[in-house]
Amino acid sequence: MGYELIKKVPSQLHTPLMSGSNAISGITIVGAILAVNTQESVFALVLGVLALVLATVNVVGGYLVTDRMLGMFKAKGARK
């Protein structure tokens, strides 16, 4: 089902959508850091660390995908 949704998005919108997704994950990282710093309970600490790890993986993956997509539009001689 998710594949069909992504397939229907025009290719010109993929990079802006990835940027928006990275921004949302960045907000999640800030919230996770705040949750880890409260240290009210072990559960909050574990949940905050888990959220921090997962959001970081999402941000890094999003940047890698965006970089790869932008690399597709470079001239062939300019690629690394």
N, C-alpha and C positions, 0 to 999 in steps of 0.2 A: 504494500500500500504506500509506504514512504517513497519507494522507487517511482511509482506513478506520479506522485506529487512533484518530485524533483525533475522528472522527465518533462513535465509540462511547463517548467519555468524556462523562459528564454535564456540563452547562453549569456547575454549581456548582463543579466541580473545575478548570476552566480557569485561573482566577486563581491558586489555590495551586500548580498545576503550573508556571505561568509564573514564579512566585516561586522555586520550586525550581530551575528552569532558570537563572534569573538568578544564584542563589547559586553554582551550579556554574561558571558562566562567570566569576563574581567570583574563584573560586579559581584558575581558569585564568589570569586576569589577574595574580594574585600570582605564580604560577609563571613566567609569561612575563617579568615584571619581574626575577625572580631569574635567569632564563636570560640576559637582556640584560646584567645586571650582572656576570656571570662573565667575559665577554669572553675565553673560552679559545680560541675560533676564530671565523672569519668566519661559518662555517656556523651556529654556535650563535647568533650575533648576528642573522643574517638570520631564522633560524627563530623566535627569541624575539620579534623585531619583528613578524613575520607573525602569530604566535599572539596577540600583544598587540592588534594591529589587528582581527583577526577576533573575538576574544572581546569587545572593546569594542563592535563593531558588534552582536554578539549581545545584549549587556546593554542597550544603548540601544534596540534594536528590541523587546526583551522589555518594557522599561518603557513604550514607546509603545503596544504592543498591550494591555498590562495597563491603562494609563490609558484607552485607548479603550473597553475592555470595561467598566471601572468607570463610565465616562461614560454607558453605556447604561442604568444602573440609577438615575441621578439623575433628579429631577423635571424636567419640561420647562422650567420657568421658571428652574431653577438652572444650566442649560447656558450655556457661554460663547458 
